[in-house]
Amino acid sequence: MASERTNAPYMPYMRTQRSLQGVQVSASRRSGTTDELGPDEPERDGPTDENSENNEETDDTAADPEDTDGLKDTEDSMDSGGSDLLAALLDGMDAALCAFDVDGVVTHWNREAERILGWSAEEAVGRRGFAGWAVRTADAQEVEGRLMAAMHSPGRQVHEFALLTKDGGRVLVRTQSAAVPGPDGKPAGLYCAFSEVHAQIDLERSIALSEALFDDASWGVVLVDADLRPAVVNSHAARSLGIGRTAVLGRPLGELLTQGVEELESALTHVLAEGAPPAPAEIWVGVRTPDGEKRRCWRSGFLRLASPLAEEPVPLGVGWLFQDITEAKQSEQEAALLRFRVNQLHRASRAAAECEDPGEAATIHLDFALAGFADHALIDRVSGGTLIDGEGPTRLVRAAATPSGTPGPSNLTGHAGLPVRYGQGHPALQCVERAGSVRASAGAATPEAARTWATDRQWPPDTVHALCAVLRSRGRTLGVVTFLRGAGRNQFERADAVYAEDVAVRIAAALDLEALERSSD
């Protein structure tokens, strides 16, 4: 009896062929026998005498009901645990998923499928196909044919169908279906993942937008992480920063910009803590270039990025979008400055027209011109009143000056007629000789060197930049007006020289009128 049980096939308690194979190997290994004959061992119908005792022991072990029950319990536990894990995975998916066996019977149906169509897993599993409940009867043959065709096609098949909801509505879905192979390699069924078309289109649009922003956008786009370091940079932003797309990643902003870092980091920190600002911000930055530092104005928008997978909004970083508006901003500033200067000339002319003394009118023009233009101003007249072009050496006498200390109106000076001790090559003397404007600057000199440079030219010690404009009236040179700036201002530019020349024309007219009155007296 023992040998008959040994030779009999071992098949009880097995639910699937795959489980049967695993248990047979386990049982044979425990009994000390093998499942196959050796390559040189002859086939035998029964045990030999020398192996009969071992065979009896093996049969007793295999026939032990307690051991068989243990195997069954283990199998049940593994099947139950695997089913629970599979159910949890399916229900946790963001996409709807169903599966069919080879006969087209629904075997799996997750919660997202229930949300979209309204049919629960209990109602869906076990139905054959979609006809009459998830698809209109008229469309069922076509839909099921296209779905089941995926079982015999390589890769995934993508289709769009109109499915029915439990309440009778229709919803357009996009499906991806593929065959599920069995243990023998033949199709054992298929799975079908689907989602609403509008949701899929929204997702595709979001992905396409993200890729376009980081590839082809005309704005600079930078993804800054929570440590305020660039994590992703598009091509436009890399060009604006003057560095490669990969070289910029992970570097502090202070290594990329020379100016505006504090303002930019403050804005990013605010967005991480409070959210996006209601309007774009204009930030002036300094960018390192092979030609030196360049100041740029970037109109910047900020977006706080949060993980869509987290239950609570955890900031991942900040999306920083910017556009270079330097040229437009400079044009806007130049237009505003021009309007202001024209208004100042108009106001000065109105005020000077009310002055009885032409010398006082000249100082009024000087005071109005000084506002927002320079820190100090001087008027030097040619000794003797006028200088005809080509005449001898030039000697200048101080006629008016603004206070070198606290700001205040210009004062008329030079009543003694003593010449100013200007050295050879002084900008004011050059201005008279050329009958044109002259600009001068201490440049990048140290504070001590700049102070020496200013005092040697008889200017206030805090002077760093100077602009001299010639005073001419009726074809004669009457003197020079000099505008001075400290270290807190930029150098005089060509547009500044044009404005200074407009002011010089009005001052020269007032001084010429004053000279005519004196000569008539």
KEZA-599007 format. One line per 10 residues: number of its first residue (from 1); their letters; for each residue x, z, y of C-alpha. Coordinates in nm, 4 decimals. Layout:
N
NUM	a	X,Z,Y ~ ...
END
This chain:
521
1	masertnapy	0.0000,0.0000,0.0000 ~ 0.2816,0.0786,0.2318 ~ 0.4505,-0.2546,0.1798 ~ 0.1191,-0.4398,0.2236 ~ 0.0689,-0.2765,0.5671 ~ 0.4247,-0.3708,0.6605 ~ 0.3770,-0.7386,0.5859 ~ 0.0365,-0.7543,0.7502 ~ 0.0246,-0.8799,1.1123 ~ 0.0287,-0.6023,1.3740
11	mpymrtqrsl	-0.2531,-0.6919,1.6177 ~ -0.4881,-0.4013,1.6896 ~ -0.5437,-0.2601,2.0408 ~ -0.3931,-0.5662,2.2136 ~ -0.5876,-0.7166,2.5049 ~ -0.3788,-1.0240,2.5872 ~ -0.1211,-1.2312,2.4073 ~ 0.1509,-1.1246,2.6553 ~ 0.0779,-0.7535,2.5910 ~ 0.0727,-0.8191,2.2137
21	qgvqvsasrr	0.4240,-0.9614,2.2156 ~ 0.5636,-0.6669,2.4094 ~ 0.4088,-0.4055,2.1801 ~ 0.5193,-0.5861,1.8629 ~ 0.8798,-0.5813,1.9775 ~ 0.8523,-0.2141,2.0728 ~ 0.7036,-0.1113,1.7387 ~ 0.9530,-0.3046,1.5306 ~ 1.2441,-0.1556,1.7199 ~ 1.1125,0.1957,1.6621
31	sgttdelgpd	1.0729,0.1318,1.2878 ~ 1.4199,-0.0135,1.2436 ~ 1.2972,-0.3578,1.1238 ~ 1.3351,-0.6970,1.2877 ~ 1.0677,-0.9458,1.3872 ~ 1.2596,-1.2516,1.2680 ~ 1.4720,-1.3426,0.9685 ~ 1.8430,-1.3802,1.0131 ~ 1.9896,-1.7304,1.0065 ~ 2.1276,-1.6892,0.6520
41	eperdgptde	1.8700,-1.4484,0.5099 ~ 1.6315,-1.5919,0.2488 ~ 1.2599,-1.5527,0.2989 ~ 1.1142,-1.2780,0.0835 ~ 0.7604,-1.1947,-0.0150 ~ 0.8131,-0.8247,-0.0552 ~ 1.0663,-0.5470,-0.0207 ~ 1.3592,-0.5043,-0.2553 ~ 1.4203,-0.1828,-0.4445 ~ 1.6975,-0.0725,-0.2128
51	nsenneetdd	1.4809,-0.1152,0.0929 ~ 1.1585,0.0238,-0.0463 ~ 1.2184,0.3716,0.0835 ~ 1.2939,0.2491,0.4330 ~ 0.9894,0.0245,0.4249 ~ 0.7676,0.3156,0.3310 ~ 0.8999,0.5161,0.6228 ~ 0.8392,0.2251,0.8523 ~ 0.4851,0.1801,0.7338 ~ 0.4132,0.5466,0.7811
61	taadpedtdg	0.5397,0.5293,1.1399 ~ 0.3431,0.2146,1.2208 ~ 0.0285,0.3557,1.0700 ~ 0.0507,0.6851,1.2569 ~ -0.2801,0.7001,1.4515 ~ -0.1409,0.9337,1.7147 ~ 0.1438,0.6923,1.7958 ~ -0.0977,0.3998,1.8176 ~ -0.3219,0.5925,2.0528 ~ -0.0218,0.6647,2.2753
71	lkdtedsmds	0.0605,0.2956,2.2997 ~ -0.2974,0.2196,2.3867 ~ -0.3056,0.4849,2.6589 ~ 0.0189,0.3509,2.8060 ~ -0.1195,-0.0030,2.8046 ~ -0.4414,0.1127,2.9697 ~ -0.2454,0.3044,3.2353 ~ -0.0232,0.0056,3.3127 ~ -0.3195,-0.2306,3.3321 ~ -0.5102,0.0080,3.5573
81	ggsdllaall	-0.2127,0.0631,3.7892 ~ -0.1394,-0.3089,3.8107 ~ -0.5025,-0.3879,3.8870 ~ -0.5171,-0.1257,4.1611 ~ -0.1943,-0.2576,4.3156 ~ -0.3206,-0.6158,4.3039 ~ -0.6526,-0.5149,4.4603 ~ -0.4727,-0.3286,4.7395 ~ -0.2486,-0.6271,4.8085 ~ -0.5375,-0.8708,4.8199
91	dgmdaalcaf	-0.7494,-0.6493,5.0447 ~ -0.4542,-0.5942,5.2792 ~ -0.4039,-0.9646,5.3440 ~ -0.4880,-1.1102,5.6844 ~ -0.6154,-1.4314,5.5212 ~ -0.9212,-1.4665,5.3021 ~ -0.8331,-1.5312,4.9391 ~ -1.0241,-1.6209,4.6270 ~ -0.9085,-1.7369,4.2850 ~ -1.0635,-1.9432,4.0061
101	dvdgvvthwn	-0.9890,-1.9729,3.6380 ~ -0.9594,-2.3068,3.4585 ~ -1.3390,-2.3284,3.4298 ~ -1.3908,-2.2802,3.8043 ~ -1.5211,-1.9231,3.7753 ~ -1.4347,-1.6914,4.0657 ~ -1.1963,-1.4203,3.9463 ~ -1.0759,-1.2657,4.2736 ~ -1.2367,-1.2173,4.6144 ~ -1.0727,-1.0050,4.8872
111	reaerilgws	-1.2143,-0.8221,5.1867 ~ -1.1226,-1.0894,5.4427 ~ -1.3247,-1.3426,5.2431 ~ -1.6122,-1.0937,5.2494 ~ -1.5737,-1.0548,5.6266 ~ -1.5837,-1.4285,5.6916 ~ -1.8645,-1.5277,5.4521 ~ -2.0503,-1.1993,5.4043 ~ -2.0429,-1.2094,5.0233 ~ -1.8948,-0.8992,4.8621
121	aeeavgrrgf	-1.6531,-0.9115,4.5704 ~ -1.9261,-0.7845,4.3356 ~ -2.1497,-1.0717,4.4420 ~ -1.8809,-1.3406,4.4300 ~ -1.6700,-1.2635,4.1234 ~ -1.8104,-1.4217,3.8085 ~ -1.9894,-1.7106,3.9803 ~ -1.8992,-2.0622,3.8734 ~ -1.7880,-2.2622,4.1760 ~ -1.9362,-2.2452,4.5262
131	agwavrtada	-2.2493,-2.4496,4.4668 ~ -2.5697,-2.3049,4.6031 ~ -2.4272,-1.9913,4.7580 ~ -2.0990,-2.0601,4.9472 ~ -2.1398,-2.4384,4.9802 ~ -2.4474,-2.6537,5.0263 ~ -2.5605,-2.8097,4.7006 ~ -2.5188,-3.1573,4.8473 ~ -2.1534,-3.0877,4.9317 ~ -2.0666,-2.8775,4.6273
141	qevegrlmaa	-1.9368,-3.1567,4.4054 ~ -1.6998,-3.2920,4.6688 ~ -1.5738,-2.9478,4.7736 ~ -1.5189,-2.8214,4.4209 ~ -1.3563,-3.1488,4.3184 ~ -1.1036,-3.1285,4.5999 ~ -1.0368,-2.7632,4.5276 ~ -0.9934,-2.8008,4.1527 ~ -0.7701,-3.1058,4.2047 ~ -0.5043,-2.8654,4.3294
151	mhspgrqvhe	-0.4770,-2.7280,3.9749 ~ -0.3122,-3.0515,3.8632 ~ -0.1210,-3.1339,4.1853 ~ 0.2243,-3.0125,4.2852 ~ 0.2624,-2.7835,4.5843 ~ -0.0161,-2.6659,4.8125 ~ -0.3174,-2.8723,4.9114 ~ -0.4690,-2.8289,5.2595 ~ -0.8354,-2.9097,5.3246 ~ -1.1095,-2.8267,5.5713
161	falltkdggr	-1.4581,-2.7399,5.4459 ~ -1.7837,-2.6124,5.5881 ~ -1.8790,-2.3009,5.3896 ~ -2.2038,-2.1068,5.3944 ~ -2.2283,-1.7451,5.4982 ~ -2.4564,-1.4972,5.3305 ~ -2.6976,-1.4995,5.6237 ~ -2.7308,-1.8798,5.6059 ~ -2.4858,-1.9782,5.8753 ~ -2.2028,-2.2270,5.8403
171	vlvrtqsaav	-1.8378,-2.1732,5.9193 ~ -1.5614,-2.4316,5.9196 ~ -1.2561,-2.3084,5.7281 ~ -0.9121,-2.4451,5.6565 ~ -0.7980,-2.3869,5.2985 ~ -0.4645,-2.3883,5.1217 ~ -0.4955,-2.4067,4.7446 ~ -0.2380,-2.4234,4.4667 ~ -0.2310,-2.3970,4.0881 ~ -0.1471,-2.0729,3.9093
181	pgpdgkpagl	0.0537,-2.1440,3.5918 ~ -0.0059,-1.9493,3.2718 ~ 0.2545,-1.8090,3.0281 ~ 0.2801,-2.1484,2.8590 ~ 0.3390,-2.3298,3.1869 ~ -0.0028,-2.4919,3.1884 ~ -0.2474,-2.4248,3.4758 ~ -0.4377,-2.1041,3.4190 ~ -0.6386,-2.1321,3.7382 ~ -0.5829,-2.1681,4.1098
191	ycafsevhaq	-0.5863,-1.9581,4.4221 ~ -0.7443,-2.0588,4.7516 ~ -0.6482,-1.8955,5.0801 ~ -0.8673,-1.9796,5.3773 ~ -0.9311,-1.8802,5.7361 ~ -1.1653,-1.9876,6.0100 ~ -1.0469,-2.3091,6.1712 ~ -1.0679,-2.1740,6.5252 ~ -0.8560,-1.8721,6.4290 ~ -0.6037,-2.0982,6.2592
201	idlersials	-0.5952,-2.3275,6.5614 ~ -0.5465,-2.0269,6.7908 ~ -0.2561,-1.9126,6.5751 ~ -0.1005,-2.2583,6.5703 ~ -0.1395,-2.2870,6.9449 ~ 0.0278,-1.9501,6.9946 ~ 0.3189,-2.0501,6.7735 ~ 0.3471,-2.3905,6.9426 ~ 0.3364,-2.2283,7.2852 ~ 0.6071,-1.9815,7.1886
211	ealfddaswg	0.8305,-2.2573,7.0544 ~ 0.7712,-2.4738,7.3611 ~ 0.8510,-2.1880,7.5981 ~ 1.1804,-2.1213,7.4244 ~ 1.2741,-2.4890,7.3982 ~ 1.1291,-2.7163,7.6646 ~ 0.9875,-2.4946,7.9404 ~ 1.0854,-2.5696,8.3005 ~ 1.0776,-2.1954,8.3666 ~ 1.3422,-1.9556,8.2483
221	vvlvdadlrp	1.2099,-1.7439,7.9609 ~ 1.3952,-1.4339,7.8424 ~ 1.2784,-1.1833,7.5820 ~ 1.4323,-0.8493,7.6797 ~ 1.4346,-0.5719,7.4195 ~ 1.3619,-0.2045,7.4828 ~ 1.7309,-0.1482,7.5683 ~ 1.7050,-0.4036,7.8512 ~ 1.9277,-0.6545,7.6731 ~ 1.8328,-1.0206,7.6203
231	avvnshaars	1.7125,-1.0856,7.2643 ~ 1.5914,-1.4468,7.3003 ~ 1.6746,-1.6905,7.5805 ~ 1.5515,-2.0445,7.6332 ~ 1.7682,-2.3339,7.7513 ~ 1.6526,-2.3220,8.1124 ~ 1.7325,-1.9530,8.1467 ~ 2.0757,-2.0020,7.9900 ~ 2.1553,-2.2760,8.2410 ~ 2.0369,-2.0571,8.5282
241	lgigrtavlg	2.2617,-1.7745,8.4094 ~ 2.5542,-2.0127,8.3680 ~ 2.6194,-1.9143,8.0072 ~ 2.5322,-2.0344,7.6559 ~ 2.2118,-1.9320,7.4785 ~ 2.3911,-1.7379,7.2077 ~ 2.6555,-1.5871,7.4352 ~ 2.3910,-1.4141,7.6482 ~ 2.2212,-1.2307,7.3590 ~ 2.2698,-0.8549,7.3467
251	rplgelltqg	2.4769,-0.8342,7.6654 ~ 2.3872,-0.5938,7.9479 ~ 2.2333,-0.7556,8.2528 ~ 2.5182,-0.6186,8.4648 ~ 2.7560,-0.8519,8.2820 ~ 2.5399,-1.1537,8.3584 ~ 2.4525,-1.0908,8.7238 ~ 2.6603,-0.9667,9.0164 ~ 2.3700,-0.8751,9.2454 ~ 2.0107,-0.7706,9.1944
261	veelesalth	2.0771,-0.5943,8.8632 ~ 1.9327,-0.2611,8.9766 ~ 1.6153,-0.4217,9.1084 ~ 1.5688,-0.6286,8.7929 ~ 1.6270,-0.3361,8.5551 ~ 1.3884,-0.1224,8.7580 ~ 1.1187,-0.3893,8.7219 ~ 1.1752,-0.4182,8.3466 ~ 1.1621,-0.0399,8.3014 ~ 0.8376,-0.0234,8.4972
271	vlaegappap	0.6801,-0.2945,8.2813 ~ 0.7808,-0.1143,7.9602 ~ 0.6209,0.2063,8.0863 ~ 0.3215,0.0863,8.2882 ~ 0.2529,-0.2739,8.1905 ~ 0.2737,-0.6068,8.3687 ~ 0.2565,-0.6122,8.7504 ~ -0.0435,-0.7874,8.9071 ~ 0.1638,-1.0588,9.0790 ~ 0.5052,-1.2260,9.0439
281	aeiwvgvrtp	0.8039,-1.0703,9.2188 ~ 1.0773,-1.2506,9.4116 ~ 1.4196,-1.1145,9.3199 ~ 1.7482,-1.2207,9.4785 ~ 2.0344,-1.2186,9.2311 ~ 2.3996,-1.3134,9.2289 ~ 2.5044,-1.5503,8.9488 ~ 2.8636,-1.6065,8.8385 ~ 2.9621,-1.9741,8.8382 ~ 3.2944,-2.1606,8.8010
291	dgekrrcwrs	3.2813,-2.2158,9.1783 ~ 3.2286,-1.8467,9.2499 ~ 2.9247,-1.6302,9.3042 ~ 2.5988,-1.7931,9.4118 ~ 2.2921,-1.6157,9.5420 ~ 1.9671,-1.7310,9.3893 ~ 1.6061,-1.6299,9.4402 ~ 1.4016,-1.6114,9.1216 ~ 1.0253,-1.5784,9.1246 ~ 0.9728,-1.3558,8.8229
301	gflrlaspla	0.6745,-1.2649,8.6097 ~ 0.6829,-0.9887,8.3490 ~ 0.4779,-0.9257,8.0342 ~ 0.4925,-0.6194,7.8125 ~ 0.5167,-0.7198,7.4466 ~ 0.3593,-0.4988,7.1812 ~ 0.3560,-0.5404,6.8043 ~ 0.0253,-0.6827,6.6750 ~ 0.0867,-0.5082,6.3429 ~ 0.1111,-0.1518,6.4753
311	eepvplgvgw	-0.1962,0.0693,6.4953 ~ -0.0781,0.2026,6.8314 ~ 0.0736,-0.0242,7.1005 ~ 0.4481,0.0171,7.0553 ~ 0.6401,-0.1885,7.3147 ~ 0.8805,-0.4343,7.1578 ~ 1.0258,-0.5421,7.4900 ~ 0.9431,-0.7470,7.7965 ~ 0.8832,-1.1163,7.8364 ~ 1.0577,-1.2216,8.1568
321	lfqditeakq	0.9641,-1.5596,8.3004 ~ 1.1351,-1.6808,8.6160 ~ 1.1669,-1.9893,8.8313 ~ 1.4448,-2.0675,9.0765 ~ 1.2886,-2.0954,9.4220 ~ 1.6104,-2.0621,9.6203 ~ 1.5769,-2.3912,9.8057 ~ 1.2116,-2.3355,9.8891 ~ 1.2834,-1.9779,9.9955 ~ 1.5739,-2.0841,10.2142
331	seqeaallrf	1.3598,-2.3546,10.3771 ~ 1.0885,-2.0981,10.4355 ~ 1.3362,-1.8538,10.5884 ~ 1.4912,-2.1237,10.8050 ~ 1.1476,-2.2288,10.9329 ~ 1.0576,-1.8679,11.0123 ~ 1.3912,-1.8139,11.1862 ~ 1.3470,-2.1300,11.3895 ~ 1.0002,-2.0207,11.5014 ~ 1.1367,-1.6823,11.6028
341	rvnqlhrasr	1.4237,-1.8321,11.8040 ~ 1.2009,-2.0829,11.9802 ~ 0.9692,-1.7973,12.0690 ~ 1.2634,-1.5948,12.2019 ~ 1.3785,-1.8857,12.4211 ~ 1.0281,-1.9206,12.5558 ~ 0.9960,-1.5511,12.6318 ~ 1.3415,-1.5454,12.7946 ~ 1.2533,-1.8381,13.0183 ~ 0.9296,-1.6694,13.1245
351	aaaecedpge	1.1107,-1.3430,13.2044 ~ 1.4024,-1.5159,13.3827 ~ 1.1615,-1.7071,13.6034 ~ 1.0477,-1.3772,13.7574 ~ 1.4032,-1.2725,13.8558 ~ 1.5124,-1.3206,14.2162 ~ 1.8817,-1.2809,14.1262 ~ 2.0144,-1.5737,13.9159 ~ 2.2843,-1.3458,13.7695 ~ 2.0180,-1.1095,13.6405
361	aatihldfal	1.8327,-1.4069,13.4937 ~ 2.1494,-1.4988,13.3029 ~ 2.1686,-1.1534,13.1458 ~ 1.8003,-1.1717,13.0508 ~ 1.8682,-1.4904,12.8570 ~ 2.1593,-1.3129,12.6897 ~ 1.9526,-1.0088,12.5910 ~ 1.6687,-1.2132,12.4425 ~ 1.9146,-1.4243,12.2449 ~ 2.0860,-1.1166,12.1038
371	agfadhalid	1.7772,-0.9950,11.9146 ~ 1.8266,-1.0663,11.5432 ~ 2.1182,-1.2956,11.6185 ~ 2.4263,-1.0870,11.7008 ~ 2.5454,-0.7312,11.7638 ~ 2.7339,-0.7908,12.0902 ~ 2.7556,-1.0650,12.3524 ~ 2.9929,-1.1482,12.6390 ~ 2.9811,-1.3873,12.9322 ~ 3.3169,-1.5015,13.0729
381	rvsggtlidg	3.3245,-1.7168,13.3853 ~ 3.6018,-1.9536,13.4805 ~ 3.8211,-1.8048,13.7512 ~ 3.7392,-1.9810,14.0749 ~ 3.3828,-2.0651,13.9716 ~ 3.4159,-2.3975,13.7870 ~ 3.6658,-2.6024,13.5941 ~ 3.6727,-2.9781,13.6012 ~ 3.7770,-3.1426,13.2759 ~ 4.1507,-3.2005,13.2578
391	egptrlvraa	4.2482,-2.9428,13.5189 ~ 4.5250,-2.6831,13.4699 ~ 4.5308,-2.3667,13.2544 ~ 4.2114,-2.1750,13.1975 ~ 4.1625,-1.8223,13.3270 ~ 3.8439,-1.6377,13.2410 ~ 3.6812,-1.3433,13.4206 ~ 3.4318,-1.1129,13.2497 ~ 3.0867,-1.1620,13.4097 ~ 2.8558,-0.9694,13.1802
401	atpsgtpgps	2.8707,-0.7742,12.8525 ~ 2.6474,-0.5744,12.6262 ~ 2.7379,-0.2084,12.5614 ~ 2.9893,-0.1774,12.2773 ~ 2.8446,0.1549,12.1635 ~ 2.4712,0.2151,12.1532 ~ 2.2484,-0.0915,12.1993 ~ 2.1239,-0.1618,12.5480 ~ 2.0717,-0.4339,12.8104 ~ 2.3629,-0.6411,12.9342
411	nltghaglpv	2.5570,-0.5220,13.2365 ~ 2.6982,-0.7403,13.5149 ~ 3.0734,-0.6852,13.5505 ~ 3.3778,-0.8623,13.6862 ~ 3.3206,-0.7913,14.0529 ~ 3.6950,-0.7345,14.0968 ~ 3.7700,-1.0825,13.9679 ~ 4.0504,-0.9746,13.7330 ~ 4.1091,-1.2209,13.4440 ~ 4.0605,-1.1137,13.0832
421	rygqghpalq	4.3857,-1.0885,12.8848 ~ 4.3135,-1.3533,12.6252 ~ 4.6135,-1.4651,12.4252 ~ 4.7048,-1.8230,12.3563 ~ 4.4722,-1.9839,12.1023 ~ 4.1900,-1.7412,12.1701 ~ 3.8521,-1.8815,12.0556 ~ 3.7078,-1.8520,12.4079 ~ 3.9967,-2.0534,12.5543 ~ 3.9625,-2.3122,12.2783
431	cveragsvra	3.5912,-2.3383,12.3573 ~ 3.6661,-2.4148,12.7250 ~ 3.9357,-2.6645,12.6394 ~ 3.7205,-2.8519,12.3869 ~ 3.3941,-2.8150,12.5817 ~ 3.2255,-2.7293,12.2509 ~ 3.1381,-2.4407,12.0257 ~ 3.4028,-2.2498,11.8263 ~ 3.3438,-2.0177,11.5318 ~ 3.5910,-1.7510,11.4162
441	sagaatpeaa	3.5913,-1.4860,11.1433 ~ 3.8173,-1.2168,11.0037 ~ 3.7254,-1.3396,10.6564 ~ 3.7890,-1.1085,10.3615 ~ 4.0368,-0.8909,10.5509 ~ 4.0537,-0.5156,10.4922 ~ 3.8731,-0.2919,10.7436 ~ 4.2033,-0.2042,10.9122 ~ 4.3084,-0.5663,10.9350 ~ 3.9662,-0.6661,11.0679
451	rtwatdrqwp	3.9831,-0.3964,11.3334 ~ 4.3238,-0.5192,11.4431 ~ 4.1978,-0.8767,11.4453 ~ 3.9079,-0.7812,11.6795 ~ 4.1091,-0.5644,11.9233 ~ 4.3785,-0.8320,11.9571 ~ 4.1091,-1.0669,12.0854 ~ 3.9649,-0.8119,12.3306 ~ 3.6448,-0.7667,12.1325 ~ 3.4767,-0.4455,12.0097
461	pdtvhalcav	3.6624,-0.2986,11.7077 ~ 3.3697,-0.3477,11.4666 ~ 3.3642,-0.7250,11.5230 ~ 3.4115,-0.9445,11.2165 ~ 3.2509,-1.2767,11.3142 ~ 3.2453,-1.4554,11.6510 ~ 3.0799,-1.7638,11.8024 ~ 3.1797,-1.9060,12.1400 ~ 2.9568,-2.1584,12.3239 ~ 3.0674,-2.3344,12.6417
471	lrsrgrtlgv	2.8697,-2.2910,12.9668 ~ 2.8317,-2.6298,13.1359 ~ 2.6174,-2.7384,13.4270 ~ 2.6263,-3.0558,13.6402 ~ 2.9180,-3.1911,13.4410 ~ 3.1418,-2.8912,13.4986 ~ 3.2532,-2.6016,13.2811 ~ 3.1410,-2.2672,13.4196 ~ 3.2625,-2.0369,13.1424 ~ 3.1968,-1.9183,12.7863
481	vtflrgagrn	2.9296,-1.7074,12.6174 ~ 3.0521,-1.5223,12.3069 ~ 2.8299,-1.3746,12.0382 ~ 2.9811,-1.1153,11.8017 ~ 2.8682,-0.9841,11.4629 ~ 2.9765,-0.6830,11.2595 ~ 3.0500,-0.6534,10.8885 ~ 2.6818,-0.6089,10.8010 ~ 2.5981,-0.9684,10.8950 ~ 2.6898,-1.3093,10.7580
491	qferadavya	2.9232,-1.5547,10.9255 ~ 2.7866,-1.7821,11.1954 ~ 2.6687,-2.1150,11.0594 ~ 2.6022,-2.4526,11.2130 ~ 2.2379,-2.3686,11.2816 ~ 2.3556,-2.0580,11.4683 ~ 2.5868,-2.2708,11.6829 ~ 2.2963,-2.4977,11.7792 ~ 2.0910,-2.1980,11.8884 ~ 2.3849,-2.0533,12.0835
501	edvavriaaa	2.4247,-2.3839,12.2655 ~ 2.0562,-2.3773,12.3690 ~ 2.1048,-2.0284,12.5093 ~ 2.4291,-2.1352,12.6827 ~ 2.2484,-2.4167,12.8669 ~ 2.0024,-2.1696,13.0204 ~ 2.2747,-1.9176,13.1087 ~ 2.4862,-2.1914,13.2651 ~ 2.1930,-2.3053,13.4813 ~ 2.1407,-1.9494,13.6091
511	ldlealerss	2.5131,-1.9011,13.6847 ~ 2.5328,-2.2361,13.8623 ~ 2.2344,-2.1391,14.0751 ~ 2.4019,-1.8116,14.1590 ~ 2.7197,-1.9947,14.2659 ~ 2.5159,-2.2291,14.4899 ~ 2.3486,-1.9367,14.6619 ~ 2.6844,-1.7721,14.7295 ~ 2.8312,-2.0897,14.8710 ~ 2.5309,-2.1365,15.0976
521	d	2.5689,-1.7850,15.2277
END
